[in-house]
Amino acid sequence: MWTRQHKQRKTGRLIVPAISALFLAYFGFHAYHGEYGIYSKYRYEAQGVELQSKLDAVRAQRMEMERRVQLLHDGTLEKDMLDEQARRALNFTQADEIVIMRSSLPKN
């Protein structure tokens, strides 16, 4: 009578924990680095702060433009402002004038 004796292998006990560890490592990596992960959240928040500062700058510029346009409306028309805009648009000056062109108005 033949009997077969099997030696117990210790690798069988490591298969399930190894697969579980790989599974958790995969999802842990993507929870941090994935498209909707923790790291992406910090990048989106930083981008939001940057875009908010740009929005504030554009709003301030728009308010300044609206103020300047308001000076050109009827009833509040300032002759100097109209003269300045016409000379800038036409690139025209008088012979006895000195013109200093600035790229933008100084900030208060």
Secondary structure, 3 states (H helix, E strand, C coil): CCCCCCCCCCCHHHHHHHHHHHHHHHHHHHHHHCCCCHHHHHHHHHHHHHHHHHHHHHHHHHHHHHHHHHHHCCCCCCHHHHHHHHHHHHCCCCCCCCCCCCCCCCCC
